[in-house]
Amino acid sequence: MGGKMQQTNASAASTALYDHAAAGGSLGPSADAGDAVMARWLQSAGLQHLASPLASTGIDHRLLPNILMQGYGAQSAEEKQRLFKLMRNLNFNGESVSEPYIPSAQTSAGVSASDGFYSPDFRGDFGAGLLDLHAMDDTELLSEHVISEPFDPSPLMPGVSKGFENDFNLTSSRQQGEQTDADLSVPSPTNEKENSTKENNAAKIKVVVRKRPLNKKELARKEDDIVTVNDNALTVHEPRLKVDLTAYIEKHEFCFDAVLDERVTNDEVYRVTVEPIIPTIFQRTKATCFAYGQTGSGKTFTMQPLPLRAAEDLVRLLHQPVYRNQRFKLWLSFFEIYGGKLFDLLSERKKLCMREDGRQQVCIVGLQEFEVSDVQIVKEFIEKGNAARSTGSTGANEESSRSHAILQLAVKKHSEVKDSRRNSDVNDYRSGKVVGKISFIDLAGSERGADTTDNDRQTRIEGAEINKSLLALKECIRALDNDQIHIPFRGSKLTEVLRDSFVGNSRTVMVSCISPNAGSCEHTLNTLRYADRVKSLSKSGNARKDQAVSSLPPTNKDASSTSSLPVSVDVDDVYEQQEVRVPDMGRRVVEKETPSYNPTVDYDKQPSGFSLNEREENGLSSGIADRERFESNSSYGGLASQKVNSSYTQHSADTEEKVPKVSPPRRKISREEKSEKFGNWFKKDGSGSDLPTAIPKQQSTGNYSASNTGSRQYKPDPPVGNINAILEEEEALIAAHRKEIEDTMEIVREEMKLLAEVDQPGSLIDNYVTQLNFVLSRKAAGLVSLQARLARFQHRLREQEILNRKRVPR
Ligand SMILES: Nc1ncnc2c1ncn2[C@@H]1O[C@H](COP(=O)(O)OP(=O)(O)OP(=O)(O)O)[C@@H](O)[C@H]1O
């Protein structure tokens, strides 16, 4: 294991405190051990920032239960009433405890650096444990030399990176055999296809579909394979019944950037999806690759090998002198989002906090990042993280992921630490500046939102959270591809975490995984509609950028063709050029694909879940409908046609200015829909997972059927946002609890001070009594307020339980 591992983490907090205690606290060895115990307790409660002040007060840890008033508080109704009166007299605002924690100046400034915990060194260490997203100082990232250095294409050429094939290709031996057969029997990809794949690689959003083979159970049940793949297109043959019960097959055709059938290996998946964006990571790109699909469709199977492959290529590039000389290093972190909460998969599932810094950069406090210089160690981390994931059993998958797992590989540039700066910059050195990164997301099953009323509350909340995040993710992709200034990343924890993947120089690859069996038809169609929507957004974005490219001076194109840039160009200029060169490649693809255009395409009969008529009938403005019409149009008949492209070019030229004006109402609609759609978590059937992207308002009041896309019936909507409200209240309750403990600590400090004063000769007992009375009242009021909040929350849970029972007669 030649890998070098370096750790930057929040556990340094405890270490610092233990060190401090070991260095000789005032209470001697037993108190030191107590401090360590307290530090651990506080850390586990997300209150580590309180550790040092507590240590500095010299409070004996054995007193902690008393200090925290365990078993204390208003027990009887009479006591409670008295406390309420007291609160009123004190003019307390019970809501104030719900404020999220913001370290007060008092807590941080009042402690000297010598306390260890708050020393600059330690703080920096802690900071280094953050997902270092705020280190994007453009001018510092890459020297002109680096930018002008052409990438050595060889390490990423297919066939070169075979080294780890045997190690991590999860394909079973059975599949390996199939693959060999496939290699012989399946016609090798045409040049055209290869070209189109390569050139399309630069698209900002790329949508790939992967179909898995029928599994043993499905074969045993003699289920039909209803999905046929033909190059970049696929057809779903949906078994349907007419009203007179005659069986018939309805065909749904889709076309994507790439469609990978059941014979395609994980290796090939990597080549099509991630490999092309690896070099861009060194050019400030934040890439995201995620798998989407129903449970058991192969998301984990698809996603697991990708980071390892990517790490292999990244490490290879990092070893090139140009990057090695600049101290470019690779860092890995792995965490999951489960039930709206973050857990570090490489640190015993330690709960993580997400914070925004002053520059609105998202930081994951306490997330461990490991420097990795060897692929073997990456493999070990991945295995460790996967073993720590939240999984459970579903009907479709015995090892089903119940969370979103996010593995991030970040390339950082580490500055040289000169002796004079060593002290202050040592942590800067450790964390480095993020040059670019790639996030691999294995999403929880997309239909989990439909695992609803038969399940317990926890599972429903899980489902709601998953649905919410998938919708939010789609919203972000939509905004991203429209180049909107506002990206709605606050829609969920998932998108908040991925915030930096949605701004600036980003690339997104979506792998939609589908099951081929007839029993999964509904889910498969849902997945494909979601993917289709994302893809159509991608097309519009690229087409618009083609405009910009066509007006570029030829020198840019020259630069593109050689992949090298003039050394004299300044950094920002370079990136400007890179931004536009990418669509230029896309444009060439468009032209190549001309023959595949089918001019007879009837918009209304397109196999999309969102036919034009539906949209118009359902109240979208004509401007929006026009735009959607274009998007739908460009989504079919190949990647895009010349005709479509040129018509859009014209249309776009005419209406370029109008697009932003059209966008806001469209976004507004989607926001309204979003809250309606969140209600789907109640639904028992597959429709709950449908995640339609443009469900018109009327749908909530009546049945909706998309004749050409499989029938989908909409039930009356449940009360909107119930679950979201509960999740929010839960967060608020936990925040209030933390705040209450902080207040208690503060009060305890005051009490200790009072005790110290009263013991002094000549102290005034009257003062002591008055102040103690005041302090105790505050303590009691804090508890009552928290209890009241807790009672409200319990009430909400009960209410929701009753509501569910009423809604679903068992
Ligand atoms: N392309 C494939 N070839 C062979 N087997 C596959 C393929 N895709 C998936 N499988 C198998 O199908 C099963 C389910 O796959 P996987 O666990 O990846 O599904 P998932 O989409 O991640 O499910 P969940 O959302 O429940 O976590 C696994 O046993 C996996 O090995």
The ligand as a Tripos MOL2 file, in Angstrom:
@<TRIPOS>MOLECULE
LIG
   31    33     1     0     0
SMALL
NO_CHARGES

@<TRIPOS>ATOM
      1 N1        -25.4240   -4.0810  -15.7930 N.pl3     1 LIG1
      2 C1        -25.5310   -5.0630  -14.8940 C.ar      1 LIG1
      3 N2        -25.0410   -6.2720  -15.1560 N.ar      1 LIG1
      4 C2        -25.1390   -7.2790  -14.2760 C.ar      1 LIG1
      5 N3        -25.7410   -7.1690  -13.0760 N.ar      1 LIG1
      6 C3        -26.2390   -5.9920  -12.7410 C.ar      1 LIG1
      7 C4        -26.1740   -4.8740  -13.6220 C.ar      1 LIG1
      8 N4        -26.7590   -3.8370  -13.0230 N.ar      1 LIG1
      9 C5        -27.1700   -4.2790  -11.8340 C.ar      1 LIG1
     10 N5        -26.8610   -5.5550  -11.6460 N.ar      1 LIG1
     11 C6        -27.1770   -6.3690  -10.4700 C.3       1 LIG1
     12 O1        -28.4950   -6.0300  -10.0510 O.3       1 LIG1
     13 C7        -28.5640   -5.9410   -8.6320 C.3       1 LIG1
     14 C8        -29.0950   -4.5760   -8.2180 C.3       1 LIG1
     15 O2        -28.1530   -3.5890   -8.6320 O.3       1 LIG1
     16 P1        -27.8080   -2.3180   -7.7480 P.3       1 LIG1
     17 O3        -27.6420   -2.6710   -6.3220 O.co2     1 LIG1
     18 O4        -26.6920   -1.6420   -8.4220 O.co2     1 LIG1
     19 O5        -29.1520   -1.5000   -7.8960 O.3       1 LIG1
     20 P2        -29.4730   -0.0200   -7.3880 P.3       1 LIG1
     21 O6        -30.1090    0.6900   -8.5180 O.co2     1 LIG1
     22 O7        -28.2550    0.5950   -6.8040 O.co2     1 LIG1
     23 O8        -30.5530   -0.2900   -6.2770 O.3       1 LIG1
     24 P3        -30.9230    0.6020   -4.9960 P.3       1 LIG1
     25 O9        -31.4930    1.8890   -5.4580 O.co2     1 LIG1
     26 O10       -31.9530   -0.2390   -4.3010 O.co2     1 LIG1
     27 O11       -29.6710    0.7400   -4.2110 O.co2     1 LIG1
     28 C9        -27.1970   -6.2210   -8.1050 C.3       1 LIG1
     29 O12       -27.1240   -7.5490   -7.6990 O.3       1 LIG1
     30 C10       -26.2770   -5.9980   -9.2950 C.3       1 LIG1
     31 O13       -25.1410   -6.7900   -9.2570 O.3       1 LIG1
@<TRIPOS>BOND
     1     1     2 1
     2     2     3 ar
     3     2     7 ar
     4     3     4 ar
     5     4     5 ar
     6     5     6 ar
     7     6     7 ar
     8     6    10 ar
     9     7     8 ar
    10     8     9 ar
    11     9    10 ar
    12    10    11 1
    13    11    12 1
    14    11    30 1
    15    12    13 1
    16    13    14 1
    17    13    28 1
    18    14    15 1
    19    15    16 1
    20    16    17 2
    21    16    18 1
    22    16    19 1
    23    19    20 1
    24    20    21 2
    25    20    22 1
    26    20    23 1
    27    23    24 1
    28    24    25 2
    29    24    26 1
    30    24    27 1
    31    28    29 1
    32    28    30 1
    33    30    31 1
@<TRIPOS>SUBSTRUCTURE
     1 LIG1         1 GROUP 0 **** ****
